[in-house]
Amino acid sequence: MSDRFVSARAGLTAGARVLAIAGGLVLSAGALFSVAAILADQLGSPILGDTEMVEFAAAAAVASFLPWCQLNDGHVRIVIFTQALPEPVLRGLDAIGKVLFAVVVSVLAWRLAVGGIDAFERTRMTMFLRLPLWWGYAIAAVPMAFWVVVSWFLAVEAIVRGAPDNTRPTEGFEEVGP
């Protein structure tokens, strides 16, 4: 069973890394496009729909970063009330937290899907470029679905194997990143 978790985690980590890199590239392209649009506007030739394109890019990028953050335990954790608890209690609380987090992520993904279906059925479009809004939902759905898988994997892993030894801060308030 342990080898299955290790290989599954390795696969999820590789997928999350690819998504995060792709998200970074998309966000960088959106930033460059935004700079180009500002320069074009200053030169008297505004780019129609520039904000719409940057919004699509930002939504795709943010959704792409979430699985990587989740796998690296990069979310904010307040430990002031739990740091003195014994390790078994911390592991139990961590497992409960991961299950609740997976439920929330699942609800977010479900509502994203509902919003995308609604945008498709109503043929909602962006204001200037007249792009179908459901495209943005569809682009964000892939990393969101992956985030759901990652979240449930981590919840099951925490229940079956116990939480990894990162439930206590190393020193003071230094537990900010992975």
C-alpha positions in Angstrom: 0.0 0.0 0.0 2.8 2.4 0.8 4.4 2.0 -2.7 1.0 2.9 -4.2 0.9 6.1 -2.3 4.5 7.0 -3.2 4.0 6.3 -6.9 0.6 8.1 -6.9 2.1 11.1 -5.2 5.0 11.2 -7.7 2.5 11.2 -10.6 0.4 13.9 -9.0 3.4 15.9 -8.2 4.7 15.7 -11.8 1.2 16.7 -13.1 1.0 19.6 -10.7 4.4 20.8 -11.6 3.5 20.8 -15.3 0.3 22.7 -14.6 2.1 25.2 -12.4 4.8 25.8 -15.0 2.1 26.2 -17.7 0.2 28.6 -15.4 3.3 30.6 -14.9 3.9 30.9 -18.6 0.3 31.9 -19.2 0.4 34.5 -16.5 3.7 35.8 -17.8 2.2 36.1 -21.3 -0.8 37.9 -19.8 1.4 40.3 -18.1 3.4 41.0 -21.3 0.2 41.4 -23.2 -1.0 43.8 -20.6 2.1 45.9 -20.9 1.8 45.8 -24.7 -1.8 47.0 -24.4 -0.9 49.9 -22.2 1.9 50.9 -24.6 -0.5 50.6 -27.5 -3.0 52.7 -25.7 -0.4 55.4 -25.0 0.5 55.5 -28.6 -3.1 56.0 -29.6 -3.9 52.5 -30.8 -5.7 50.7 -28.0 -6.1 46.9 -28.2 -9.8 46.1 -28.1 -10.6 43.4 -25.4 -7.2 43.5 -23.8 -8.7 43.2 -20.3 -10.8 40.2 -21.4 -7.7 38.3 -22.6 -5.8 39.1 -19.4 -8.8 37.9 -17.3 -8.9 34.6 -19.2 -5.1 34.2 -18.7 -5.3 35.1 -15.0 -8.1 32.6 -14.3 -6.3 29.8 -16.1 -3.1 30.6 -14.3 -4.5 30.8 -10.8 -6.4 27.5 -11.2 -3.2 25.9 -12.5 -1.2 26.9 -9.4 -3.6 25.4 -6.8 -2.8 21.7 -7.2 1.0 22.5 -6.7 0.2 24.6 -3.7 -1.9 21.8 -2.2 0.7 19.1 -2.8 3.4 21.2 -1.2 1.2 22.1 1.8 1.6 25.7 0.9 -1.7 27.0 2.3 -1.6 29.2 5.4 -1.8 27.2 8.6 -2.6 28.7 12.1 -1.0 26.5 14.7 -1.2 28.7 17.8 -3.9 26.5 19.4 -2.6 23.1 18.2 1.2 23.3 18.5 1.3 21.8 22.0 -1.0 18.9 21.2 0.5 15.4 20.9 1.4 14.0 17.5 -1.5 11.5 17.2 -4.0 14.4 17.8 -2.2 16.6 15.3 -2.4 13.8 12.7 -6.1 13.3 13.3 -6.8 17.1 13.0 -4.7 17.2 9.9 -6.7 14.3 8.3 -10.0 16.0 9.3 -8.8 19.3 7.8 -7.7 17.6 4.6 -11.1 15.9 4.2 -12.9 19.2 4.8 -10.6 20.9 2.3 -11.3 18.3 -0.3 -15.0 18.8 0.2 -14.6 22.6 -0.3 -12.5 22.1 -3.4 -15.0 19.6 -4.8 -17.8 22.2 -4.2 -15.7 24.9 -6.0 -15.1 22.7 -9.0 -18.8 21.7 -9.1 -19.9 25.4 -9.0 -17.3 26.2 -11.7 -18.9 23.5 -13.9 -22.4 24.8 -13.2 -21.2 28.4 -14.1 -19.6 27.1 -17.3 -22.8 25.2 -18.3 -24.9 28.3 -17.6 -22.6 30.5 -19.6 -22.8 28.0 -22.5 -26.6 27.6 -22.4 -27.1 31.4 -22.2 -24.5 32.0 -24.9 -22.9 34.6 -22.7 -20.1 36.5 -24.4 -17.3 38.9 -23.5 -18.2 42.5 -24.0 -15.6 43.6 -26.7 -14.3 40.5 -28.4 -17.5 38.6 -28.2 -15.7 35.5 -27.0 -17.9 32.8 -25.4 -17.5 33.0 -21.6 -17.7 29.3 -21.3 -14.2 29.0 -22.8 -12.8 30.5 -19.7 -14.7 28.1 -17.5 -13.6 25.2 -19.6 -9.9 26.2 -19.5 -10.1 26.5 -15.7 -12.0 23.2 -15.3 -9.0 21.1 -16.2 -6.7 22.3 -13.4 -9.7 22.5 -11.0 -10.5 18.8 -11.7 -6.9 18.0 -11.1 -7.0 19.9 -7.8 -10.0 17.9 -6.7 -8.1 14.7 -7.4 -5.0 16.0 -5.5 -7.1 17.1 -2.6 -8.9 13.8 -2.2 -5.6 11.9 -2.6 -4.1 13.9 0.2 -7.2 13.4 2.4 -7.1 9.6 1.9 -3.3 9.6 2.4 -3.7 11.4 5.7 -6.3 9.0 6.9 -4.6 5.8 5.8 -0.9 6.6 6.4 -1.2 9.5 8.8 -0.1 13.0 8.0 3.4 13.7 7.1 5.7 15.3 9.7 4.9 18.8 8.6 2.1 19.5 11.1 4.3 21.5 13.4 6.1 24.8 12.5 9.9 24.4 12.4 10.7 27.6 14.3 8.5 30.5 15.2 6.4 31.8 12.3 8.7 30.6 9.6 6.2 28.1 8.2 5.1 30.3 5.3 6.0 28.3 2.2 6.8 24.7 1.3 
